[in-house]
Amino acid sequence: MKNISEIELIPIRAINGLTFFANFVIDHDFYVGNVAVFTKRDGTGFRCVYPTKRLKNGSEVPIFYPINYEVGQQIEEAITQKAYELLMPEEGELM
């Protein structure tokens, strides 16, 4: 299990489900920044979209992303928990 820490969520004006940009640290060794955080369509949390680089020919190349499902899930769960703490700070009360 990876240690996902120092989660910073930057709220933005919601656009097509995009609600935050996230920065975080994995295992106290690797800083990850500029991850787009979207609400899931079923309303059960959030999903992460990792940054890409658009090339001159129009194709996109991923900059970084989790290479296995379990780590991706751990990141999404940590971000979802942090988002709920920000949005509902006192036992479910929406700000």
Secondary structure in CASP SS format (residue, H / E / C, confidence):
PFRMAT SS
TARGET T0000
AUTHOR 0000-0000-0000
METHOD secondary structure of the structure
MODEL  1
M C 1.00
K C 1.00
N C 1.00
I E 1.00
S E 1.00
E E 1.00
I E 1.00
E E 1.00
L E 1.00
I E 1.00
P E 1.00
I E 1.00
R E 1.00
A E 1.00
I E 1.00
N C 1.00
G C 1.00
L E 1.00
T E 1.00
F E 1.00
F E 1.00
A E 1.00
N E 1.00
F E 1.00
V E 1.00
I E 1.00
D C 1.00
H C 1.00
D C 1.00
F E 1.00
Y E 1.00
V E 1.00
G E 1.00
N E 1.00
V E 1.00
A E 1.00
V E 1.00
F E 1.00
T E 1.00
K C 1.00
R C 1.00
D C 1.00
G C 1.00
T C 1.00
G C 1.00
F E 1.00
R E 1.00
C E 1.00
V E 1.00
Y C 1.00
P C 1.00
T E 1.00
K E 1.00
R E 1.00
L C 1.00
K C 1.00
N C 1.00
G C 1.00
S C 1.00
E E 1.00
V E 1.00
P E 1.00
I C 1.00
F C 1.00
Y C 1.00
P C 1.00
I C 1.00
N C 1.00
Y H 1.00
E H 1.00
V H 1.00
G H 1.00
Q H 1.00
Q H 1.00
I H 1.00
E H 1.00
E H 1.00
A H 1.00
I H 1.00
T H 1.00
Q H 1.00
K H 1.00
A H 1.00
Y H 1.00
E H 1.00
L H 1.00
L H 1.00
M C 1.00
P C 1.00
E E 1.00
E C 1.00
G C 1.00
E E 1.00
L C 1.00
M C 1.00
END
